[in-house]
Structure formats: C-alpha cells, structure tokens
Amino acid sequence: MPPSIFVNKVANPTVVPETGGDVTFTFTVLNTSSEESVTITSLNDSVYGTLAGDTDCGVGTELTSGAFCEFSITRWVEGDYSGPDHYNKFTAVAEDDDGTDATDDDDETVYLTDVWPTIEVTKTPNPTTVPETGANVTFTFTVKNTSSEEQVDITYLNDSDYGILTGDADCMLETVLIAGASCEFSIVRFVQGDYSGPDHNNIFTAKAEDNDNTEAIDTDDAIVEFTDVLPDISVLKTGNVSTVPETGGSVVFTYVVTNNSTEDGEITVLSDDKFGTLVGDADCYVGTVLSGGSSCSFEETFSIPAGIAPETHTNIFTATVIDDDGKSDTDTDDETITLTPVPSIKLVKEVVNMFGSDSDESDWVLYATGEVKSFWNYGDEGDFEYVAPGIPYILTEDGEGDLDEEFEASDWVCTGGSLVKNVLTLTSEDDVTCTITNTALPATIIVKKDVIDSDKEDIYSNDSFDIVLSQEGIIDTQDIKDTVEPDIAQFTRLDAGEYSISEIVTNGYKFNGCYPEYIQEEESIRDFFNPISQNPLIEVENGETVTYICENQVIEPILEIAKSNDSDVAGEMAGNTVTYTLIVTTPDDESEGTYVVNDVMVTDILPFGFIYQPGTWTAISSLRGDLKTLLITGEPGYGNGIPGEWNLGDMIEGETVTLTYVAETNLLQDPGIYKDIAWTEGESVLGAQVLGTSVTEPSSNFVRTQVLIIEPVEIGEGQVLGATITLPRTGAETYLTLGALISMILGFILLVFNPKKKIKTLLLASVLLLGVFTLVKPMPSYAAVESIDVQIEQPQTPTNANEFKIGFVALDIEGREISVQCYETTKGAFGSPIVANSGSCEVNSSLITANGTYEFYVIATAGSGSEAESKSSNKVTVQVDLDKPSPVTNYLKTKGTCTYTLTFKTANDGQTSNIQIFRSSVQPFLANSTTIIDEFPVTPNTDVSYTDNDVLDCSKEYYYAIRAVDVFNNTSTFVTDNIVKVVIVQGTTTTGTGTTTTTTGGEVAGEETVTPDGTGGPDEGEVAGEETTNGGEADDNGTPNEEDEEDTGTDTKEATFWDWFKYVLIALGGIVLATVGYTYVRSRQSRN
C-alpha cells in the first residue's frame, strides 16, 4: 500500500502593516500511512526555497506511522496595501522503504494593512513681542514626516495672514520627506498693531500624501504680542546770552520740544514759570502733533529786569504731550541769566595738600597787573574787581618762602575773556573768575651703592644689597647694586619729613654706613669730617630730591681645613679599614659682618692601595645640617689614582663641615707609612679663588695624614733586636750643643782672667763664634703658597727585601694633569713617569744590588711646556740587609725510643738569631709552614741539643732539616740528615714539644747539607735526604761549596752636611780657645 503524509503551514501573525513586520511560519509533517514509516526527502517553500528544518524535523527525519514533526522560521514580510497580500506554499516529500514517494502541500496568506501618513508642522516667531509701532518678525516654518516608515510628498503650504508660501529650495511643494525627516524655511514680515487691540496671530497649514495618495495635514499658529509705546518728550530752553549788565537787558529764549517716542504725540501744554503760557509759532503750538522722533521749536524775547550783580534770573520751560492711548509725558528745562559788572576779574587760589604738606591759600599772593586798575589779593581773599575792557592783564602769584619749589603750579584757568598763557583780556561784558591750583610735590630719596675692597679701593660687585627706608617703621625696601650699570634705589612720592636709611647687610660684606652724594664729590671734606653714618637721618621737604651713597666693604674670607684618621699608631694590618675625617671651617674673624665662601670644594687623594668604601661617607654642617640629605653634597668619586671631590656648597662665617669616609687597605699592601693629601677651595663674593689653609700648618694649603701598615707576626718567626748604646739626647740641635759648650768655656775663662783687660778679646771671640753660627745655621723659612703637593710612603725599614713598592700621592690646586717620576738619590730616575694622582714606585733588584741605606723620592710635575710646575717629595730611607747567616755545623741526629735528638752548633757569624727545624717522614720533602716543627732563639757560636718528643708515628723514620735565621729574616742554607750510622739509644718515649740545650763555645767545624739546587730560601725549600750530588750541595763532610756563598755587598751611607760640619765647628772652637790662651800668655810675659 503506498505511503501518505499530511503537511500544515501556519503564519503568526497573519496580518502586518504594509511597511512590514516579522512573521513566524510553523511547518508540520504528519505520517498518515497506516503502518509504514517514511523518511522526509524534501522540504520546500514557494517564497523561501529549500527549508533546512531543524534537528528533529528535516530532510532525513524518519516518521513512524502516525508520527509527526514540526519546525519554524521567522521572516520579515512587507508589501503595499494597494498590491497583493503575501502568499507562499509549503511542499514536503517523503518515501517508504520501497522508495515510494508521498507528497503534500499547504499554503498560507499574510494580509497587509494600510499605514496612514502623518506630519507635524511648527511655526516659530522671532521675536515674540514687538512694540505696537511695529517691527520685523522672522517666522520659521517646519514640516516633519512623523509616519513610521512611509515617505510623503508636500502638497500644500499656507499661512492664514501671508497666504500660499513658496518655501525655499529644500522645503517647498513636492519636497519628498522620508520617514522621520523634516525641512524648514523662514520668512520675514513687518508686524504692527495697537497695544489696546488684539495680538498678531496667524496659522500655518501644511499637507502631504503617501504613495497611496493618502493625505496627511497639520497646522500650527504663532502669536506675536504688542507692547505699549509710551510717549517720551524732552524740552530745551536756551538764552542767547548768559549774562546781562546790572541794568538789565533783553534775552532771546529758544524753546525746543522733541518727541523721543516712536508713537505720535500731541502737544497739550507750553508754559514758562516767569512769562506764563507760551503761544509758540505756526509749526510749534498747543495742538501740534509730533510724529515719532520729530521736534519743533520757537523763539520768544523777554526782558530781564535790572538787579544788583551778581544776582541771577532763572525761568523754567514746561511742555506736555499725549498719545492715542491717553498716556502723557511732561518735561522741563531751565535757563539762568546772571547780572554782572562789566568787566570784572576774581582771582582764586586752590591748594592741594598732600605728601605731608600743610599750606593754605593765604600763603600765596595773587596779582593781576595791567596798565590801569591793577590789583592783588591773598589767595584766600579773592573777590570780583572792576577792570578796564580791552586792557591785557598779567596774572601771577608769589608763594611764601620755598613754596614755589615745593608745590607745582597749574596754568591759570578763567571762566571767560581771552586768556593766552597768563595774559587775560576782557570785553565790556565779561565777568571772569580766574583760578590757579598749587599741588604739593612728593619728596624723593635716591640711594646708590659703593663697594670697596679691603684696601678701600672702589670695585664692582654683582651682589644685591637691601636698602631699608624707615619713618616710624619700615616704609619700603629696595635692592641696589654697584655694577658697571648700577641699580639704584629710588624712594619716590614721599611725604615731607625725617627719614632714616639702613641696610640689611649682605653676607660677605661689612656695612660702613651712608653719606650724602655731594660729599663724595669733595673727598677732602669727607676725609676731614668723616660724616659717614650707619643709619643717617635725612630731612626732606616737598619737591626735594636728596641722594645718599651707602658703602660696603668686602670681608676677606677665611677657609681652613684639617684632616685626621683613626688608624692605630702602632700600625694596621693589611686589609684593615681606616676612617678618615676632614674638617672644613670658616672661622669667626671677630669683625663686623659675616663673610661668605661660595662653592666650597674639597679635593682628597687616598694613598696607593687604599680603597674607598662606597656608602660610608658623611657630610655634616654645623649650621645647615646633613648635606647628604639636603642633596648639597654627593658621594665623592674616589677611583684608582683619582682623587675624591666633595662639593660643600656655600659656607658662611662660623660654619664647620665635617666629612668622614672609610677606606680599606689592600690585603697585599706592603708594610710602610702611607701618606695622603687634601686641600680645599672656594670663591669669594667677588668670584676670586679662596684657598683653604691647614689648621696645623697655616703656611700650607695642604693637609696630610699617614697610616702605618705592618706585617702580621707569622708562626715560627721571631726577631731579636741587638742592644745599642747611645749618648742621651737633649733635644737640641748639634750646632747649638757645641755653641753652648764653647760658651761655657769662654765664661770660665772670663771668670779666671781679668775681665776688664780681657773683655775685648773675649768679646771678639764671642762675636766671631756668633757670626760663625749665624752664617752656618739653617734659618727656618716659610714656603710660599704652592700649587702642588706630593707625599711619598716610608717603606718598612730595615728589610731584607730587594723588591718592594713605594706609594705616592700628589695633588695640584690648579687641577692640571700630574706626571710623577721616581728617583733613588744615588742612582737617579728609575721607571717610566706615572700619570696619576696616586701610584707606586716599583723597586727591584736592579736598584737594590747590595746591602746599604737607600734614599728614595719622587718629583711631581703639573702641566706641560713652559707653564709646567714641579715639586719634589720628602725623601725616605730604607735600610737593606741581604746577607744570609751561615748554616749550623756539627749536625748529628740520634734516634731514641720514639724520640730524636739533634745536636749542632750555630755559626760564629754575628748574625744568627733564631733556628728553624723542619721534619718529615719522607724524603725529599718541602720545608715550609706545614713541615716546620719549631723555631727558637739562639746566639752565634753556640752548641745546641734539641730533642723531638712529639713524633707522630714511632714506626716511621723521620728526617730533619735545620737552618739559621737573622733579625732581617734572612735565612741560611739547609743542613739535613747525611748518610750516617743510626745509633739506637734506649730511653723513654716523651710526647710533646722538643727540648733544647745550648752551650756557648768556640767555633767547631761541622757538617752541612743543602738542598739539591744549593739554595735555601726564607720560606720553603726542598730538602734532600741521604742522596747528595756535586751540583752545589754539601760534600761528604757537610761543608758548603764555595758556589753557595752569596755576595753580601757593602753597607753604604750618605753623610749629611751636619755629619761633617760639626767637626768644622769643633775645630773653630778649638782655634778660638787657643787664640785666647795665647793672648793671655803673651800679656803675662809682657807684664813681667
């Protein structure tokens, strides 16, 4: 039986406006077969094409008998009301398992409803009120399509007052407006009316049609209100003259009425308070209508009655108008006619007191001088005085005392007549008041600055000085300068009175006081009277200008520096740290004023091998506080051979800045005394360099400290110092001691001899000796300020080293590059010049060739060429001893029960001070700090017995090496075990350190064994055992070969000047004594 299906299509909603709307279509497929299942093979819509369905109802969905499925789609549906409705058909196809198809369809219609067009119009007037007399109004018309979606065509534009409206290019008939769009246009029309009547009201009407010819219409009105225009008039009354003689006279009065309003008004009143109702004339009378903005006038002649001058005649003109609303306006105007004598002059004085003046008008006399009728009066007594017409009068004044200088006079001002400058001419009708005004002038005080140096010579300065003007309190403060183009203080607009000037003293200067400028122009007066004053009192009058000069003297600044360190005077080990302290001071000079040192800098150089420790620095000012926190002083940049620089900013008198930092010594630092250098500088207020001086050595700009570096005491080493016997030192120099001895002898002779007869001889001898000592004594001298300072290290002395370093430091105040050359006194320069502020001279065996005392120094050179400057350092001496002590002899090793006894004899060399014993269970072995078992002091030519009770392993054989050490740490060659027969000695085993027995005796030849290479250094050496060779080793008898002996050199010393000149002095003293004795004997013989 073939399959069958049933389909259904439902729309929701079924009606939409023609402008469109969303519609949901629901599709249903039902298997109406009796038993068979079918599979959907096609879903199609006549409008929307192939339908995808959904997950449970689509192509491929299987429907059992009686089952159905459905799905929905939503689509936008729109059209035109005048056209067909929306129609579409749904078709579905399914097949059974035999491939037989079943088809069914269903349609649905969505109906379109008509959408009516709508519009909205507005009409807006601008302005919304106008005066009743009328004004232009701008009417703006707007048409807006308020339809939901349809466009419309404008078909009608009309105004109830202005008829059909044409609109404009984008808003007129047939203009198309889409939904929501609008257009507008404007027209300007004159609108007028009457305040008492209706307002202006007109209605705007617009029409439009959609595509269905459906019409939309809308209207809007606009109201323009009328405001009342009140009448407004003004009147004017003028006379053709303002004065008449005392006898009276006629005056022509002109009357004017002006309608200020835009509305017409009718004149209802014309009157004069003195002359009654005024008739007017043909175009200006009661009943005349004045249009807006128009006026009318007329003239009337009236006689002014006679009177007594200076009486006045005043009359008032009144006019009234009314408009069509019954509103009225009135205005008045008066005119005054003065009765005056003809002609007359009144002289008036006006005084303007200010700036402390207290004058009045009576202090001036006013003059009017002419050919006839001249007169004068005091300034406060002016009155009209008769004068002759046509006669020129000269107007002048005379003030009491210096008032004419203290006040400024204005020009004469007259109320009439002909005034040319101060010459007044009157006509017969003139009655004139002439006024002159005197205004008090301010006083002025000018202050200039004069800066002098310490020698009282005039100099320029860029510093500002605050000048204070006072009068019962501070009035003003101004800055002044003494520069090429000086800044001066001008205190202007001052009241007359007494003032004082003072100064807020600028640091760096002493304020000497102020004096009048005219005295500076006559120096002799200034020197004689010395009128300079710290706070002078200045009396000034109105209009007066006085000039003072205030003098400041530069204070010479003082800058001092000191340096110290916390090193132990007994010495510091290499690797230790040292804290350095620099103290920079601007001490109180106990004089007036406070001096300043600007931009203070400290330059400091560390000894070679000393390493600045970053972050350890401090900079504390006694006045400003922590300069590090204030960001004034930054961390100094010490480097390899580079000095550290400290910026201390500006210091004032009485300030102390303390700088500290920590430096660490190099672990490999040679022992010696290491020196450092520092100096400081700044600028004076005039920009000149200010060099700091040493607190401990004021003649020097450099400060120095030193640190002693010592070697650590190593295990197994010791030093025995030889005893010396010297004469006690008194602390006096040699030549003084000799002089004292000779003087004592001369004094003794003076007591023995007849003092009266021998006094000339003794006096001659004393003078001779005094002259000798005066000539030969080295006089102390104070070095001039030098730019360069150089210091050199004192190495450890005495020493047995022929290679060591000598550190140096050097600084140049002028900041030039420094080159340092190393010297040894007898051998001259060595090594290449070193360009650095610190470094070291490398001393090696090419310089140290023999025992002796060596003297070293360096020369530091700053700059180059003809401007180069050099300075030699202090000289240091190093005593070198390279001789080795002789080895021990008669060496014998005896083995006991877990003990060894060593016997030997020290050499009779005068050098041996210690014995070192080394031990090992193997051979050869290295003699060093790991194999040394003991070191003990001995003396030369001594028998020694040493028992080793500290054998580690009694089952092993132990081998020994012995060497001698002197006080310079020079060591002899080794003496070791030889090929000997071992003698077993019974005894008790002892644990612990060895025991030593020494016996002093004569030198006995013994045996010596050396290392295989024939050498034995002070620190270590390879020790041979039983096997020996002829290559520089000991022979069978233990005697060293000649090849092992080293050249000890010669001990050389450079004699100083005083080492030999003291003998010259002794010889001279002897000659003087002999001369005195000879003279005495001859005198005794001649007497007999």
Secondary structure as UniProt FT lines:
FT   STRAND          5..12
FT   STRAND          15..17
FT   TURN            18..19
FT   STRAND          21..31
FT   STRAND          38..45
FT   TURN            46..48
FT   STRAND          49..50
FT   TURN            55..56
FT   TURN            59..60
FT   STRAND          62..63
FT   TURN            65..66
FT   STRAND          68..77
FT   TURN            81..82
FT   STRAND          86..95
FT   TURN            97..98
FT   STRAND          101..113
FT   STRAND          119..126
FT   STRAND          129..131
FT   TURN            132..133
FT   STRAND          135..145
FT   STRAND          152..159
FT   TURN            160..162
FT   STRAND          163..164
FT   TURN            169..170
FT   TURN            173..174
FT   STRAND          176..177
FT   TURN            179..180
FT   STRAND          182..191
FT   TURN            195..196
FT   STRAND          200..209
FT   TURN            211..212
FT   STRAND          215..227
FT   STRAND          233..239
FT   STRAND          243..245
FT   TURN            246..247
FT   STRAND          249..259
FT   STRAND          265..272
FT   TURN            273..275
FT   STRAND          276..277
FT   TURN            282..283
FT   TURN            286..287
FT   STRAND          289..290
FT   TURN            292..293
FT   STRAND          295..304
FT   TURN            309..310
FT   STRAND          312..322
FT   TURN            324..325
FT   STRAND          328..340
FT   STRAND          344..352
FT   TURN            355..356
FT   HELIX           361..363
FT   STRAND          364..369
FT   STRAND          375..378
FT   TURN            379..380
FT   STRAND          385..386
FT   TURN            389..390
FT   STRAND          393..399
FT   TURN            401..402
FT   HELIX           403..406
FT   STRAND          407..409
FT   STRAND          413..414
FT   STRAND          418..420
FT   TURN            421..422
FT   STRAND          423..425
FT   TURN            428..429
FT   STRAND          431..440
FT   STRAND          443..452
FT   TURN            454..455
FT   STRAND          458..459
FT   STRAND          461..470
FT   STRAND          474..482
FT   STRAND          489..494
FT   STRAND          497..504
FT   TURN            507..508
FT   STRAND          509..516
FT   HELIX           517..521
FT   HELIX           523..529
FT   STRAND          537..540
FT   TURN            542..543
FT   STRAND          545..554
FT   STRAND          560..565
FT   TURN            569..570
FT   STRAND          572..573
FT   TURN            574..575
FT   STRAND          577..586
FT   STRAND          596..605
FT   TURN            608..609
FT   STRAND          610..612
FT   TURN            614..615
FT   STRAND          618..621
FT   TURN            622..624
FT   STRAND          625..626
FT   TURN            627..631
FT   TURN            640..641
FT   STRAND          644..652
FT   TURN            653..654
FT   STRAND          655..665
FT   TURN            667..668
FT   STRAND          672..675
FT   STRAND          677..683
FT   TURN            685..686
FT   STRAND          689..691
FT   STRAND          693..694
FT   TURN            698..699
FT   STRAND          706..710
FT   TURN            715..716
FT   HELIX           734..752
FT   HELIX           755..776
FT   STRAND          788..792
FT   STRAND          794..795
FT   STRAND          804..812
FT   TURN            813..814
FT   STRAND          818..824
FT   TURN            825..827
FT   STRAND          828..835
FT   STRAND          838..843
FT   TURN            845..847
FT   STRAND          852..862
FT   HELIX           865..867
FT   STRAND          869..872
FT   STRAND          876..880
FT   STRAND          889..895
FT   STRAND          900..905
FT   STRAND          914..920
FT   STRAND          925..927
FT   TURN            929..931
FT   STRAND          932..937
FT   STRAND          942..948
FT   TURN            954..955
FT   STRAND          959..965
FT   TURN            967..968
FT   STRAND          975..976
FT   STRAND          995..1000
FT   TURN            1012..1013
FT   STRAND          1021..1023
FT   TURN            1036..1037
FT   HELIX           1042..1044
FT   HELIX           1057..1087
//
